[in-house]
């Protein structure tokens, strides 16, 4: 029994070592500030940590315990990944856009107004996505001493830019003055 556990651990370790994690490429059109670099670095670290935990849990025994704060972030990243296709479709439909707070805003379209099932799906997924984004932003503040917890706007601005950059062409993007444009 002990030999089987050791072998399972070795196999899990080999699988983990052979896996590569590709984080999304994030680019800004202007030069990054120090706070942007700190926030993006922390975001990437949290994301890599979440995927490493996810990979380790899927290849090893369920005896691994994860602190609550990490588990919540892991679930937020997993849920964002799960909803990503729907969100991209909503952006293409013009029913949602990236606002200046780093969150999604529903922009009602005729389909949204006329199709109850569609609007319910949009509402549900956008609420989940914004909740997950807020969890990740809070975690960045918790673990990054360079980020001032009293300045959530700094984190929101970086997330807003990151999400705008990752949005497909044609997505609705909120400008600093509050107006909306197509990307």
SEDODO-818178 format. One record per atom (N, C-alpha, C, O): residue in three letters; z, y, x. Coordinates in steps of 0.001 Angstrom, whole numbers, plus 524288, in hexadecimal, padded with zeros to 5 digits. Atoms other than C-alpha are relative to their C-alpha. Layout:
<pts>
ALAZYX...
</pts>
This chain:
<pts>
UNK800007FB5880341UNK800008000080000UNK80000804DF80368UNK7FD26808968024FUNK7FFB57FB857FC84UNK803788096180B06UNK7FACC800B2802C8UNK7F8EE8051480373UNK805057FFAD7FD4FUNK7F6DD805F281227UNK7FBD0802487FC6DUNK7F87F805477FE36UNK803C57FDDE803AFUNK7EF0280901805EEUNK800A0805E47FF74UNK7FCBF808B87FF3DUNK7FF077FA5F80064UNK7F57181666804C5UNK7FE2F802D3804F1UNK7FBF780714804A7UNK801BE7FDA17FB1BUNK7F2D48193B81313UNK7FA0E8004880013UNK7F7D38045080175UNK805B68001A80022UNK7E49B8152681188UNK7FDEA8040A7FC1BUNK7FA1D806C17FD3EUNK801B27FC2C803EAUNK7E34A81D698052AUNK800A48058080226UNK7FD58808E180137UNK7FF207FAE27FDA7UNK7E902828EE80C83UNK7FBE88013F80419UNK7FA03805A980462UNK803FA7FF3B7FBF9UNK7DF8C82713817D3UNK7FAB4801107FD78UNK7F7DF804917FF26UNK804F97FF30802B9UNK7D3F1825F680E8FUNK7FFED805737FD8FUNK7FC00808347FDE4UNK7FFAB7FAC880256UNK7D8848322F80755UNK7FF50804388041AUNK7FC8A8080C8033BUNK800717FC2D7FBD0UNK7D9E8839888141AUNK7FA678005580200UNK7F86B8049D802EBUNK80567800037FE38UNK7CC5C8356B81890UNK7FC678029D7FC0BUNK7F8E58058B7FD89UNK803207FD7080404UNK7C6768399380B94UNK800D8805D980015UNK7FD21808DC7FF91UNK7FEB57FA727FFF8UNK7CD748469980C56UNK7FD93802B9804B8UNK7FB99807168044DUNK8022F7FDBA7FB3CUNK7C904848F781A4FUNK7FA178006B7FF93UNK7F7CB8042F8017EUNK805AF7FFFA80044UNK7BAE78458B8171BUNK7FDE5803C47FBE9UNK7F93A804E97FBE3UNK801B67FC4F80408UNK7BA6C84EF080B8AUNK7FFD78058280236UNK803288070D80555UNK8003E7FA827FE8FUNK7B62A85CCD80D89UNK8008F803407FB15UNK7FEC5801BF7F6E1UNK7FF447FC728045EUNK7B9E6867F6804D5UNK7FCDD804DB80120UNK7FD8D8076680526UNK803367FB597FF60UNK7B01B872B9802FCUNK80200804107FC30UNK801AD8036B7F76FUNK7FE1F7FBC580355UNK7B60A87F2E7FE04UNK7FB6F803847FEA4UNK7F7B1803F3801A2UNK8045F7FC9C80171UNK7AD69888A27F6A5UNK7FF7380489803C6UNK8034B806BC805A7UNK800F97FB9B7FC8AUNK7A6FF892E57FEEFUNK800BF805087FCEBUNK7FE6A805BE7F8C6UNK7FEEB7FB1480296UNK7AC088A0457FB46UNK7FE1A8045980385UNK7FF80804988081DUNK801EB7FBAF7FCD7UNK7A5038AC5F7FFC8UNK800B3805127FCFEUNK80056805317F833UNK7FF687FAD780234UNK7A74D8BAB67FD6BUNK7FB938035E801FAUNK7F9A9802AA80655UNK804527FCA87FE6CUNK79CF48C5187FDB5UNK801C38043B803C3UNK7FE9180658806ABUNK7FE037FC1B7FC5FUNK7A5BD8CE7E8051BUNK803C67FD62803C6UNK805347F8DA8030BUNK7FC6E802207FC29UNK7AEAA8CC89810ACUNK8054C7FEED7FD7BUNK8073E802177FA6DUNK7FB098017F80259UNK7BB348C58E80D13UNK8047F8030380261UNK8049A804308070AUNK7FB407FD887FE24UNK7C8338CC3F80DE2UNK803B57FBBE801D2UNK802BF7F71E800EFUNK7FC25803CC7FE1EUNK7D3F78C5BF8141BUNK802627FD017FB78UNK803317F8487FBE0UNK7FD9E802AC80478UNK7D9E08C2C0806C4UNK7FC2A7FC277FD9FUNK7FDC37F7F17FBEEUNK803E6803A480206UNK7CD1D8BC958022FUNK7FFCD7FB1880363UNK7FF8C7F6BC80160UNK8000C8047D7FC77UNK7CCFC8B3EB80E2BUNK804CA7FC957FF35UNK804617F7CA7FF32UNK7FB2D802F6800E3UNK7DB258AFF880BD2UNK7FFB67FCED7FAE8UNK801127F8517FABDUNK8003C8028C80520UNK7D8DB8ACEB7FD7CUNK7FC137FB898000DUNK7FD377F7457FE25UNK803F38041C7FFC5UNK7CC588A54E7FFF3UNK801BA7FB728036BUNK800C67F6EB8021EUNK7FDFF8042A7FCA1UNK7D29489DC780B09UNK804147FCB67FD37UNK8040C7F7EC7FDA0UNK7FBFC802CE802E8UNK7DE2889A388028AUNK7FD887FCD77FB9CUNK7FF197F8647FAAAUNK802BC802CE8042EUNK7D51E8967D7F748UNK7FD917FB0280226UNK7FE2E7F6D07FFE2UNK80283804A07FDAFUNK7CD6E88D5580017UNK804067FBEF801A8UNK8032A7F740800FEUNK7FBE3803A17FE62UNK7D9F48876C80585UNK802347FD177FB4DUNK802EC7F8577FB7CUNK7FDF180275804BBUNK7DF48884EB7F7E1UNK7FC057FC2B7FDC8UNK7FD677F7D57FC3CUNK804148036880220UNK7D25687F467F364UNK7FF7C7FB0280338UNK7FF367F6BD80106UNK80055804987FCA9UNK7D1598762F7FF19UNK804C37FC837FF4DUNK804497F7BB7FF1EUNK7FB2D802E5800DDUNK7DF88872337FD25UNK7FFBA7FD087FAD6UNK8013A7F8787FA91UNK800628027E80520UNK7DCF786F507EEC6UNK7FC5A7FB4B80034UNK7FD927F72F7FE08UNK803B28045A7FFC6UNK7D12D866D77F1CBUNK801F87FBA080395UNK800E67F70A8029CUNK7FDBA8040B7FC9DUNK7D84185FCC7FCD7UNK804067FCD57FCFEUNK804277F80A7FD60UNK7FC16802C680321UNK7E37985C887F3B7UNK7FD447FC8A7FC07UNK7FECC7F80C7FB41UNK802EE802F9803DDUNK7D9CE858237E961UNK7FD907FB2A8027EUNK7FDCE7F6E780046UNK80263804667FD40UNK7D2A584F8C7F333UNK804127FBFF8019DUNK8033E7F74C80102UNK7FBE08038B7FE48UNK7DF30849D17F890UNK802367FCFB7FB69UNK8033A7F84D7FBDFUNK7FDD38029D80499UNK7E455846BE7EAFFUNK7FC387FBF47FDDFUNK7FDE37F7EA7FBDFUNK803CC803AC80232UNK7D7AE8400C7E714UNK7FF3E7FB408037EUNK7FD597F73A801ABUNK800E38045F7FC6FUNK7D77A8374C7F323UNK805007FD46801AEUNK804BE7F95B80474UNK7FB24802827FE59UNK7E5CC833F87F4E7UNK8036D7FEE67FB4EUNK801D97FF9E7F6D2UNK7FC74801978042AUNK7F16282F8F7ED27UNK801D6804AB7FCD1UNK801E78090F7FEC5UNK7FE227FBC38034CUNK7F691837907E1CFUNK8057F801D180170UNK807D7804EA7FE9AUNK7FABC7FE8C7FE52UNK80366838EE7E94FUNK800378056D8026AUNK804768075D8038FUNK800267FAD07FDA4UNK7FEFF846077EEE2UNK8023C803E87FC18UNK80093804257F796UNK7FDCE7FBF880368UNK8072D850FC7E95FUNK7FE0880547801DEUNK7FDC6806618068BUNK802227FAD37FEE2UNK801B685E9B7E897UNK803A3803FC7FD8BUNK80513803787F8FCUNK7FCB77FBE98024AUNK80A2386AAD7E6D4UNK7FD4B8027F7FB47UNK7F881802E47FB21UNK8020B7FDC9804D6UNK8086F871077D981UNK7FC258047A800F8UNK7F811804BD7FE70UNK8036B7FB887FF02UNK8026F87D7E7DF1CUNK7FAA77FE40801F9UNK7F6B3800A5800A5UNK804F9802037FE09UNK7F7F3875B37E61FUNK7FD147FCF97FBC6UNK7F84A7FD3C7FB71UNK8026B8030E8042FUNK7F58486CBF7DA7EUNK7FD338039E7FC23UNK7F8DC802747FA6DUNK802547FC53803B1UNK7F2D98785E7D199UNK7FAF08024480232UNK7F714802CD7FF61UNK804B87FDE67FD8AUNK7E91887E0E7DB41UNK7FBC77FBCC8004AUNK7F7307FCE67FF5FUNK803B18045C7FFDFUNK7E2B6870B27DCF1UNK7FD5F7FF637FAAFUNK7F89D7FEC27FA5CUNK8022A8007A80542UNK7E10186FCB7CE42UNK7FC678049C7FEB3UNK7F868803EA7FC1EUNK803417FB66800FFUNK7DB8D87DA97CDBCUNK7FAAC7FF65802A4UNK7F6A78007280038UNK804F8800CE7FD47UNK7D12E87A927D803UNK7FCC97FBB17FD69UNK7F80E7FC3D7FCC0UNK802C78045680284UNK7CDC786DA07D172UNK7FDBF801B47FAC3UNK7F9518005A7F978UNK801D77FE3280517UNK7CCAE8740F7C422UNK7FB6F803CF80094UNK7F7BB803AA7FD83UNK804567FC617FF08UNK7C40D87EE97C9A3UNK7FB097FCF78015FUNK7F6C77FE497FF93UNK8047B8033C7FE85UNK7BB328749E7CFA6UNK7FDBA7FD4F7FB28UNK7F8F87FD087FA83UNK801A6802B4804B8UNK7BAB486D427C2B4UNK7FCFE803AA7FC56UNK7F91B802117FA00UNK8025A7FC3F8039CUNK7B716879837BAEBUNK7FB75803208025CUNK7F8FE8062F7FF97UNK803D47FCB77FD42UNK7AD9687F397C4FAUNK7FA9B7FFFB7FD76UNK7F828804197FD0AUNK805348004380265UNK7A11A87A757BE5CUNK7FFCE803167FAEAUNK7FC11805F27F9EDUNK7FFE47FD1B804F0UNK7A51287FD67B11AUNK80034805DB80105UNK7FD86808DE7FE66UNK7FF8B7FA707FED9UNK7A8DC88CDC7B706UNK7FACF8022C801F4UNK7F9468067C8007CUNK805227FE3E7FE2BUNK79BDA88DD97BE14UNK7FC32800867FB69UNK7F9248043B7FB2CUNK803557FFA0804A6UNK794EE88AFE7B130UNK80165804CE7FCC0UNK7FDEC807867FAD5UNK7FE597FB6D802FDUNK79D0A895707AA53UNK7FE1A8050A80290UNK7FC8B808BC7FFEAUNK801F57FB5F7FD36UNK7995989F2F7B4E1UNK7FA2B8009C7FF26UNK7F84D804F57FE4AUNK805A77FFCB800E6UNK78AF789BBC7B358UNK7FECE801B97FA6DUNK7FAF6804737F97AUNK800A87FE7580577UNK78C7489D607A49AUNK80187805B37FF1DUNK80049807EF7FB0AUNK7FE4A7FA968008BUNK792608AAD87A6F6UNK804D4800A67FCA1UNK80625805047FB1BUNK7FB6D7FFBF80366UNK79E6E8A77879F03UNK8050C8011680304UNK8091F80228800B2UNK7FB747FEBC7FCCCUNK7A7B48A98A7AA61UNK7FE2B8029D80502UNK7F9CC801CB806D6UNK801497FD507FB29UNK7A8138B2017B65EUNK804D1800898036CUNK8093B7FFDE801A4UNK7FBD47FF487FC2FUNK7B01E8B47A7C28DUNK801FB805977FFB0UNK7FF0D80949800A1UNK7FDDD7FAB880063UNK7B9448BFF57C084UNK80260801C88052FUNK8029C7FEC3808EAUNK7FE057FDBB7FB21UNK7BF578C8CE7CACAUNK8057F7FE2980159UNK807957FF8C80574UNK7FAC0802097FF0EUNK7CC708C1D37C9A7UNK7FFF47FA7B80244UNK804137F81C802FCUNK8006E805447FDDCUNK7C74F8B4FE7CF2DUNK800187FBC87FBDDUNK800AF7F72C7FD19UNK7FFDE803AA8045CUNK7C6F68AEA57C1C5UNK7FADC8003D7FD07UNK7F783803817FE23UNK8049A7FFFE80357UNK7BCA38AB657B7ADUNK80126802FF7FAFEUNK80582802D77F8F7UNK7FFAC7FD3B804F8UNK7BA3A8B3D87ABC6UNK7FBDA7FDC17FC63UNK7F76C7FCD47FE03UNK803C9801CB803DEUNK7B3BD8AEF079F66UNK7FCEA804BC7FE1BUNK7FF23808BD7FCA2UNK8039B7FBF4801CBUNK7A7ED8B72A79BC9UNK7FD047FDAE7FB68UNK7F9037FB207FC2AUNK80253802A28048DUNK7A4848B31278DE9UNK7FA1D800D17FF87UNK7F8218052E7FFEDUNK805A180003800ECUNK796508AF9178BA9UNK7FF1A7FE517FA57UNK802D17FCFD7F797UNK80108801B58055CUNK78F948AC3977EEFUNK801827FA447FF51UNK803B27F8D27FB49UNK7FE7C8058480067UNK7917789DB3781BAUNK805EA7FF7D7FFABUNK807ED7FC767FC86UNK7FA488001F8000DUNK79FDE8A00078491UNK8020C8019C7FA9EUNK805AE7FF387F892UNK7FE387FE0480514UNK7A1638A796777E1UNK7FE8A7FC717FB77UNK801437FC627F780UNK801FC8031C8045DUNK799B889DF476F79UNK801667FA358004FUNK8018C7F7957FC48UNK7FEF9805967FF47UNK79D298908A77524UNK805CB7FF3280127UNK807988000480589UNK7FA568008D7FF8EUNK7AB8388D8E772B1UNK801897FC158043EUNK805127FD2780752UNK7FEAC803F67FC0DUNK7ABCB8813077B1AUNK7FF138021380582UNK802408013E80906UNK8013B7FDB97FAE6UNK7A54D8883978669UNK8041C8040980183UNK80606803F5805ECUNK7FC297FBF37FEBFUNK7AEA5893D17859FUNK805557FD9C80121UNK808257FF8980485UNK7FB09802AA7FEE7UNK7BA6388A9B78516UNK7FFF57FD9780572UNK803D97FDEC80841UNK80079802427FACAUNK7B58B8838979143UNK80051804448042AUNK80322803B280805UNK7FFDE7FBA17FC4EUNK7B3218906879859UNK80593802058008EUNK80782802A6804EAUNK7FAA27FDFB7FFE4UNK7C0A489575794A9UNK8039D7FC5880300UNK8069A7FE1380658UNK7FC85803D57FD83UNK7C776888EC798F4UNK7FF2E7FFE3805EBUNK802F080017808E9UNK80120800827FA66UNK7C0AC887FC7A619UNK801378050A802EAUNK8032E804D58074CUNK7FEEC7FB0D7FD5CUNK7C1DB896757A95BUNK805E2800CA8008CUNK807B0802B880491UNK7FA447FFA97FF98UNK7D077896227A65BUNK801EC7FC8080472UNK805387FE1F8078CUNK7FE788039C7FBCCUNK7D1E288A3B7AF54UNK7FE8C802358055AUNK801B98022C808F7UNK801D37FDF77FAF4UNK7C9D58905F7BA32UNK80344804A5801C5UNK804CF804EE80651UNK7FCDF7FB6F7FE8DUNK7D14689D307B9E6UNK805917FE6D80163UNK807DF800A1804FCUNK7FACB801F97FEAEUNK7DE39895E07B9CCUNK800007FDAD80584UNK803887FEB58089DUNK800538027C7FADDUNK7D9EA88DEF7C5A1UNK7FF488040480456UNK8019E8038780883UNK800BD7FBD67FC1CUNK7D54789A067CCE5UNK8051E802E9800F2UNK8065D8043580568UNK7FB057FD477FF61UNK7E2518A0AF7CA5EUNK803F47FCB180303UNK806F57FEC180626UNK7FC8A8038D7FD12UNK7E9BC894B97CF5CUNK7FEB48004E805CDUNK8023A800A78090FUNK801A77FFD57FA83UNK7E1D4895117DBF0UNK80162805458026DUNK8033D8057C806DBUNK7FEB07FAD17FDF1UNK7E3A48A3BE7DD8FUNK805E18007F800F3UNK80783802B1804E8UNK7FA4B7FFCB7FF42UNK7F2668A26C7DBA9UNK801A07FCD4804C7UNK8050E7FE6F807BEUNK7FEB1803557FB83UNK7F2DD8976F7E5A7UNK7FEA6802B980526UNK8017A8022D808FFUNK801767FD107FB4AUNK7EBD189FF87EF94UNK80446803EB80150UNK805C18047B805DAUNK7FBC77FC377FF1FUNK7F6438AA557EDDEUNK804DD7FD3880202UNK807717FF2580595UNK7FB4C802E37FE81UNK8011C8A02B7EF1FUNK7FFF47FE4B805B5UNK803F57FE8E8085CUNK8000C8024D7FAC1UNK7FC8689A6C7FBF5UNK7FDDC803948043DUNK7FDEE80226808D4UNK8024E7FC8D7FC1FUNK7F6308A607802A8UNK80348804F18007DUNK80323808537FD12UNK7FC8B7FB887FF40UNK7FFD58AFD780814UNK7FD0180518800DAUNK7FF3E8094F80041UNK803177FB457FF29UNK7F4C68B95E80B25UNK7FE48802827FAE3UNK7FC94807017FACEUNK8019C7FE038051BUNK7F1E78BAED7FCA8UNK804CB802377FD42UNK808BE7FF8A7FC9FUNK7FBB87FD5F802A2UNK7FA958C49D7F5B2UNK800397FE307FA52UNK7FC887FF1F7F762UNK7FFAD801D880567UNK7FF648BE617E8FEUNK80015804757FC06UNK7FF318039F7F760UNK7FFED7FB7A8037EUNK8009A8CC0B7E361UNK7FA8B8026B7FF71UNK7F9E5806487FCA7UNK805507FE0280051UNK7F1E88CE337E523UNK7FC447FBB07FE34UNK7F8E57F9FB8012FUNK8036F8042D801DFUNK7EB5A8C3F57DC96UNK7FA52801BE7FF97UNK7F6C87FE7D7FF71UNK805627FE1080047UNK7DF698CCC57DBB6UNK7FCE07FE8A804D9UNK7F82C7FD998047FUNK802C1801707FB33UNK7DC188C9AC7E9E1UNK7FDE37FA737FF99UNK7F9697F97080108UNK801B38056B8009AUNK7DB778BB257E6F4UNK7FBBB7FFAB7FBDCUNK7F7D57FCF17FC93UNK803E38001080437UNK7D4108BD867DA49UNK7FAB880207801EFUNK7F6A87FFDD8008CUNK804F07FDE17FDF6UNK7C9E08C5C47E16BUNK7FD2D7FBFC80363UNK7F86C7FB5F802FCUNK80267803EE7FCA3UNK7C78F8BB197EB7EUNK7FDDE7FB7F7FCBAUNK7F9817F9B27FDA3UNK801D78043280363UNK7C6AA8B08F7E0FFUNK7FB44801BA7FCD9UNK7F7907FEBE7FC27UNK804677FE0B80300UNK7BDA88B90B7D8F2UNK7FB077FFDE8034AUNK7F6F17FE1F80174UNK804907FFFF7FC8EUNK7B4778BABD7E47CUNK7FE3F7FA7380140UNK7F9937F94E80137UNK8013A805717FED0UNK7B52D8AC577E802UNK7FD387FD757FB59UNK7F9587FAB37FC10UNK802518025B804A4UNK7B2058A8577DA02UNK7FABE8026A7FEA8UNK7F73E7FFB27FCCBUNK805157FD80800DEUNK7A7168B24E7D8B6UNK7FBF27FDB0803BCUNK7F7947FC7280229UNK8039D8021E7FC1DUNK7A0E98AD527E541UNK7FE637FA6B7FEB4UNK7F9ED7F8E87FFADUNK801118057C80138UNK7A1D389F2C7E08EUNK7FD157FF517FAD8UNK7FB307FB0B7F9B9UNK802998005E80513UNK79BE98A23B7D330UNK7FA187FF9E800A6UNK7F7D9801FA80430UNK805B2800797FF9AUNK78DCF89E617D0C6UNK7FD478051D7FE82UNK7FF82808547FBB6UNK802FA7FB578017EUNK783548A8E47CFA6UNK7FFA18005A7FA08UNK7FF207FC667F757UNK800377FF2180599UNK783018AEE07C21EUNK80553800427FD71UNK805C1801A57F8DBUNK7FAAF7FFCD8021EUNK791C18AE007C064UNK8018F805A57FEFAUNK7FFBF8094280195UNK7FDF27FACE80126UNK798C28B97F7BA64UNK8048880122803B8UNK8080B7FDEA80463UNK7FC2F7FE5D7FC24UNK7A0F88C0DD7C45CUNK80215805597FE5DUNK7FF11808E07FD1CUNK7FDB17FAF280154UNK7AA828CBD57C16AUNK800588035A804DEUNK80238801A2808F3UNK7FFB17FC4C7FBAFUNK7A9528D7B57CA1AUNK80551802AE7FFE2UNK808248026E7FC00UNK7FAF27FD4B7FF8BUNK7B4FE8DFA37CEBBUNK800DE804027FBABUNK80556804FC7FA2DUNK7FF6A7FC1B80425UNK7B23F8E9E47C433UNK800AF7FD867FA98UNK8012C8004A7F6B1UNK7FF2F802C6804E9UNK7B3C68DF637B9ABUNK7FB017FE5E7FD3FUNK7FB407FB6B7F975UNK804EF8016E80272UNK7A5588DE217B63AUNK7FE5E7FA89801E3UNK800537F897805D3UNK801E3805407FECEUNK79E408D1057B672UNK7FA43800368018DUNK7F72F8031D7FF43UNK80567800647FE34UNK791B58CDB27BDC0UNK7FE9C7FA47800D9UNK8020F7F6F880164UNK801D48052E7FE85UNK7895C8C1A27C032UNK7FFE97FFAD805EDUNK7FE448035880891UNK80010800CB7FA52UNK78AF48BC307CDD6UNK7FA667FF42801CAUNK7F96D7FE8780671
</pts>
